[in-house]
Amino acid sequence: MPKTKTQPHAPRPTRPSVRGVPYEVVTSRQRRLHVPHRSRHVPASDWVDFPGRVPATWHDFAREKGFRVHARLRDRFHVALECTACGGLTAHKAYTLRTAQPRCGACAEADLSDAARAAGLIFLRRDTVHRHYGLYRAGCGHVVRRQREFVERVAAKRTDVRCERCLRAREQVEAARQGWTRLSRDPKGNPGYRVYQHSCGHVQRVARVNMSWGQVKCAACGGAWNARNSFIYLLRIEVPQMGLHVLKLGFSKTPVKRHRHQLGLPRSARVELVRVLPMATGHDACAQESAAHATLRRHHLDVVVPPEVYAGVLNVKSEIYEAWGFDLIMGLLDQIEADKRPA
């Protein structure tokens, strides 16, 4: 039976993908040696030349796959391959050379450097903790840790890289300009908020954009609406000729003025101030009221009245609920009242 002709090895690509195997670099040799990450536990002192003849078939395999056999090293199972494209040395098992397409660590590193350069960064080295991350020097001079895929997206102009140290410094300057001190990121995880301390000692959670524009007052000493006593209120609103029967949940320093003069209701409307919940400051009232609205939208969307139903009757675009949701909203107000009682 005739032997099947062996298929020639596929030609090695000029440069492998950036997402290929990451490499450690051993610099204790005369030439830099790239070592696959699975062998990073091996001390650098072990990557020395190993005596012994290199079989002729190894030279043939290497030549077909874009390499030259530089030397045997470490033990009889490993070999140093010199890339014919870039001249870099990469350590591989002889088994890999015989049965697979070896990758060049120097070419992979060059790809990482090229992607970093296109993203406006300088590639420094692979992260020792997570192989998908690398350390880069940003244009500001600081070292940032980023995923390699993220750097590729920056290079493709699909996102932008930001230095956390520079951002923190800008936020500290912005806060100091307004008489505040930046303490930390938002403990609730909202990327748009930070925790600041006012010069009077009061600590407050503030939107970063408001701090940058100076649109912030201290809830303790600011003397503005958010530092004075306020109220969360619930209104029952009826407009008989339109068949409108809804509830309005909100907060105000003067709830009576709010429903008499600020909602734009027709004279025929019947408005009942069902409940008023006093709060220590306008800041607290706003925060608790916003949380209640978020709960209703997230878990009870059917109680929310679409704006088109009351358009032209109420000069608001949200915070209006179905009348049948009365018990549900009262329950939320009960919880707010219970939470603000001293333990």
C-alpha positions as CSV (number, residue, x, y, z in Angstrom):
1,M,0.0,0.0,0.0
2,P,1.6,3.3,-1.0
3,K,2.5,5.7,1.8
4,T,0.4,8.9,2.1
5,K,2.4,11.9,1.1
6,T,3.0,14.1,4.1
7,Q,1.5,17.6,3.8
8,P,4.1,20.4,4.1
9,H,3.9,22.6,7.2
10,A,1.9,25.8,6.8
11,P,4.2,28.8,6.3
12,R,4.6,30.8,9.5
13,P,2.9,34.2,9.6
14,T,5.3,37.2,9.6
15,R,3.9,38.2,13.0
16,P,1.5,36.5,15.4
17,S,-1.5,38.1,16.9
18,V,-1.2,40.4,19.9
19,R,-3.5,38.1,21.8
20,G,-1.0,35.2,21.5
21,V,0.8,33.5,24.4
22,P,2.4,36.1,26.7
23,Y,6.1,35.7,27.4
24,E,8.5,36.3,30.2
25,V,11.8,37.7,29.2
26,V,15.0,36.2,30.6
27,T,17.8,38.9,30.5
28,S,20.6,37.0,32.3
29,R,21.8,35.4,29.1
30,Q,23.9,37.1,26.4
31,R,20.7,37.6,24.4
32,R,17.2,38.2,25.6
33,L,15.2,35.0,25.7
34,H,11.4,35.0,25.6
35,V,9.8,32.2,27.8
36,P,6.1,31.1,27.5
37,H,4.1,32.1,30.6
38,R,3.5,28.4,31.5
39,S,7.2,28.2,32.3
40,R,7.5,31.4,34.3
41,H,7.9,29.3,37.5
42,V,11.4,28.2,36.2
43,P,14.2,30.5,37.6
44,A,16.1,32.6,35.1
45,S,19.3,30.8,36.2
46,D,18.0,27.5,34.7
47,W,17.7,28.9,31.2
48,V,21.2,28.0,30.2
49,D,22.6,26.1,27.1
50,F,22.3,22.4,27.3
51,P,25.1,20.3,25.8
52,G,24.1,17.9,23.1
53,R,23.8,17.6,19.3
54,V,20.7,19.1,17.7
55,P,19.1,16.5,15.5
56,A,19.0,17.3,11.8
57,T,15.2,16.9,11.7
58,W,14.9,19.7,14.2
59,H,16.7,22.1,11.9
60,D,14.3,21.0,9.1
61,F,11.2,21.6,11.2
62,A,12.5,25.0,12.4
63,R,13.3,26.1,8.8
64,E,9.8,25.2,7.6
65,K,8.2,27.1,10.4
66,G,10.2,30.3,10.2
67,F,12.9,29.7,12.7
68,R,16.5,28.6,13.2
69,V,17.6,26.4,16.0
70,H,19.9,28.6,18.1
71,A,20.7,26.0,20.8
72,R,19.4,23.4,23.1
73,L,18.8,24.8,26.6
74,R,17.7,24.0,30.2
75,D,17.4,20.2,29.5
76,R,17.1,17.8,26.7
77,F,13.4,18.7,26.1
78,H,13.8,22.4,25.3
79,V,15.3,24.4,22.5
80,A,15.9,28.1,21.8
81,L,14.5,29.2,18.4
82,E,15.7,32.2,16.6
83,C,13.0,34.0,14.5
84,T,14.0,34.5,10.9
85,A,11.7,37.6,10.8
86,C,12.9,39.6,13.8
87,G,15.9,37.7,15.1
88,G,14.4,37.2,18.6
89,L,15.0,34.1,20.7
90,T,12.1,32.1,22.1
91,A,12.2,29.0,24.3
92,H,10.0,26.1,23.3
93,K,9.8,22.4,23.9
94,A,11.2,20.3,21.2
95,Y,7.8,18.6,21.1
96,T,6.2,21.9,20.2
97,L,8.7,22.4,17.4
98,R,8.0,18.9,15.9
99,T,4.2,18.9,16.2
100,A,2.9,22.5,16.2
101,Q,3.6,26.0,15.0
102,P,5.8,27.8,17.6
103,R,5.2,31.4,18.3
104,C,7.9,34.1,18.5
105,G,7.9,35.9,21.8
106,A,9.8,38.9,20.4
107,C,7.2,39.4,17.6
108,A,4.4,39.2,20.1
109,E,6.1,41.8,22.3
110,A,6.6,44.0,19.2
111,D,2.9,43.7,18.5
112,L,2.1,44.8,22.0
113,S,4.5,47.7,21.6
114,D,2.9,48.7,18.3
115,A,-0.6,48.6,19.7
116,A,0.5,50.6,22.7
117,R,2.2,53.2,20.5
118,A,-1.0,53.5,18.4
119,A,-2.9,54.1,21.6
120,G,-0.5,56.8,22.8
121,L,1.1,54.5,25.4
122,I,4.5,52.9,25.9
123,F,4.4,49.1,26.6
124,L,6.6,48.3,29.6
125,R,6.0,44.7,30.5
126,R,3.4,42.0,31.0
127,D,1.5,42.1,34.3
128,T,2.8,39.3,36.6
129,V,-0.5,38.7,38.3
130,H,-2.9,38.5,35.3
131,R,-1.6,37.4,31.9
132,H,-4.3,39.4,30.0
133,Y,-3.0,42.7,31.5
134,G,0.1,44.8,30.9
135,L,1.8,47.8,32.4
136,Y,2.0,50.9,30.2
137,R,3.4,54.4,30.5
138,A,0.8,57.0,29.7
139,G,1.5,60.4,28.1
140,C,1.4,62.0,31.5
141,G,4.3,59.9,32.6
142,H,2.4,57.7,35.0
143,V,2.3,53.9,34.8
144,V,-1.2,52.4,34.2
145,R,-2.4,48.8,34.2
146,R,-4.7,47.9,31.4
147,Q,-6.1,44.9,29.6
148,R,-4.4,44.3,26.2
149,E,-7.8,44.1,24.5
150,F,-8.6,47.5,26.0
151,V,-5.4,48.9,24.5
152,E,-6.4,47.5,21.1
153,R,-9.7,49.3,21.4
154,V,-8.0,52.5,22.3
155,A,-5.7,52.1,19.3
156,A,-8.8,51.6,17.1
157,K,-10.2,54.9,18.5
158,R,-13.2,53.1,20.0
159,T,-12.5,54.3,23.6
160,D,-9.9,56.4,25.5
161,V,-7.4,55.7,28.2
162,R,-7.5,57.6,31.4
163,C,-4.8,57.9,34.1
164,E,-6.5,57.4,37.5
165,R,-3.7,59.4,39.3
166,C,-4.2,62.4,37.0
167,L,-8.0,62.2,37.3
168,R,-7.7,62.1,41.1
169,A,-5.4,65.1,41.1
170,R,-7.8,67.1,38.9
171,E,-10.7,66.2,41.2
172,Q,-8.7,67.3,44.2
173,V,-8.0,70.7,42.5
174,E,-11.6,71.1,41.5
175,A,-12.8,70.4,45.1
176,A,-10.2,72.7,46.7
177,R,-11.3,75.5,44.4
178,Q,-14.8,75.2,45.9
179,G,-13.7,74.8,49.5
180,W,-14.0,71.0,49.6
181,T,-11.6,68.1,49.9
182,R,-12.0,65.0,47.8
183,L,-12.0,61.9,50.0
184,S,-12.9,58.9,47.9
185,R,-14.8,57.4,45.0
186,D,-18.6,56.8,45.5
187,P,-19.1,53.8,47.9
188,K,-22.3,53.1,46.0
189,G,-20.3,52.5,42.9
190,N,-21.7,55.3,40.8
191,P,-18.8,56.5,38.6
192,G,-20.3,60.0,38.4
193,Y,-20.2,60.7,42.1
194,R,-17.4,61.2,44.7
195,V,-17.3,61.7,48.5
196,Y,-16.1,65.1,49.6
197,Q,-15.5,66.9,52.9
198,H,-16.5,70.6,53.3
199,S,-14.2,73.0,55.1
200,C,-16.7,72.9,58.0
201,G,-16.1,69.2,58.4
202,H,-19.3,67.9,56.8
203,V,-18.9,64.9,54.6
204,Q,-21.2,64.7,51.5
205,R,-21.7,62.6,48.4
206,V,-21.7,65.0,45.4
207,A,-21.9,64.5,41.6
208,R,-18.4,65.2,40.2
209,V,-19.7,67.4,37.4
210,N,-21.5,69.6,40.0
211,M,-18.3,70.0,42.0
212,S,-16.3,70.9,38.9
213,W,-18.8,73.7,38.0
214,G,-19.2,74.9,41.6
215,Q,-22.9,73.9,41.7
216,V,-22.8,72.5,45.2
217,K,-23.7,73.6,48.6
218,C,-22.8,72.1,51.9
219,A,-25.9,70.4,53.5
220,A,-24.6,71.4,56.9
221,C,-23.7,75.0,56.6
222,G,-24.4,76.1,53.1
223,G,-27.5,78.2,53.9
224,A,-29.2,77.0,50.7
225,W,-32.2,74.8,50.1
226,N,-30.3,71.6,50.7
227,A,-29.1,72.8,54.2
228,R,-32.5,73.8,55.5
229,N,-35.4,71.6,56.7
230,S,-37.5,70.1,53.9
231,F,-40.3,67.7,53.4
232,I,-41.2,64.7,51.3
233,Y,-44.9,64.9,50.3
234,L,-47.6,62.9,48.7
235,L,-50.5,64.6,46.8
236,R,-53.7,63.1,45.5
237,I,-54.8,65.0,42.4
238,E,-58.2,64.8,40.6
239,V,-59.2,66.7,37.5
240,P,-62.9,65.5,37.1
241,Q,-63.6,66.8,33.6
242,M,-60.5,65.0,32.2
243,G,-61.1,61.8,34.3
244,L,-57.6,62.2,35.8
245,H,-57.0,60.7,39.2
246,V,-53.3,60.4,40.1
247,L,-50.7,60.7,42.9
248,K,-47.7,63.0,43.0
249,L,-44.7,62.1,45.1
250,G,-42.1,64.8,45.6
251,F,-40.1,66.9,48.0
252,S,-40.2,70.6,48.8
253,K,-39.4,73.2,51.5
254,T,-43.0,74.4,51.2
255,P,-45.3,71.5,50.0
256,V,-48.5,73.7,50.1
257,K,-46.9,76.3,47.9
258,R,-45.8,73.5,45.6
259,H,-49.2,72.2,44.8
260,R,-51.0,75.5,44.8
261,H,-48.7,77.6,42.7
262,Q,-46.1,75.5,40.9
263,L,-47.9,72.5,39.3
264,G,-49.9,74.5,36.8
265,L,-53.2,72.8,37.6
266,P,-56.5,74.1,36.3
267,R,-58.9,75.8,38.9
268,S,-61.2,72.8,38.7
269,A,-58.5,70.4,40.0
270,R,-59.0,68.9,43.5
271,V,-55.7,68.5,45.4
272,E,-55.3,66.8,48.7
273,L,-52.0,66.9,50.6
274,V,-52.2,63.3,51.9
275,R,-48.9,63.0,53.8
276,V,-45.9,65.2,54.7
277,L,-42.7,63.6,56.0
278,P,-40.3,66.1,57.6
279,M,-36.6,65.7,56.7
280,A,-33.5,67.3,58.4
281,T,-32.2,68.9,55.2
282,G,-33.2,69.3,51.6
283,H,-30.2,67.2,50.6
284,D,-31.7,64.3,52.7
285,A,-35.2,64.8,51.3
286,C,-33.9,64.8,47.7
287,A,-31.8,61.6,48.2
288,Q,-34.7,59.7,49.9
289,E,-37.2,60.9,47.4
290,S,-35.0,59.9,44.4
291,A,-34.5,56.5,45.9
292,A,-38.2,56.0,46.2
293,H,-38.8,57.0,42.6
294,A,-36.0,54.6,41.5
295,T,-37.7,51.7,43.4
296,L,-41.0,52.4,41.8
297,R,-39.6,52.5,38.3
298,R,-37.4,49.4,38.8
299,H,-39.9,47.1,40.6
300,H,-43.4,48.6,40.0
301,L,-43.2,50.1,36.5
302,D,-47.0,49.5,36.0
303,V,-47.8,52.2,38.6
304,V,-45.9,54.9,36.7
305,V,-48.3,57.1,34.7
306,P,-46.9,57.9,31.2
307,P,-46.2,61.7,30.7
308,E,-48.6,61.9,27.7
309,V,-51.5,61.1,30.0
310,Y,-51.1,64.4,32.0
311,A,-49.4,66.5,29.4
312,G,-50.9,70.0,29.4
313,V,-52.5,69.5,32.8
314,L,-49.4,69.2,35.0
315,N,-46.2,71.0,34.2
316,V,-44.0,68.1,35.3
317,K,-42.7,65.2,33.2
318,S,-42.4,62.5,35.9
319,E,-43.1,61.5,39.5
320,I,-46.8,60.9,38.7
321,Y,-48.3,57.6,39.7
322,E,-51.6,55.6,39.4
323,A,-54.1,56.2,42.2
324,W,-54.3,52.5,42.9
325,G,-50.6,52.6,44.0
326,F,-51.5,54.6,47.1
327,D,-50.7,51.8,49.6
328,L,-47.5,50.9,47.8
329,I,-46.2,54.5,48.0
330,M,-47.3,54.9,51.6
331,G,-45.3,51.8,52.4
332,L,-42.2,53.4,51.0
333,L,-42.8,56.5,53.0
334,D,-43.3,54.4,56.2
335,Q,-39.9,52.8,55.5
336,I,-38.2,56.2,55.0
337,E,-39.7,57.5,58.3
338,A,-38.6,54.3,60.1
339,D,-35.0,54.6,58.8
340,K,-34.6,58.2,59.9
341,R,-35.6,57.4,63.5
342,P,-32.6,57.2,65.9
343,A,-31.7,53.7,66.9
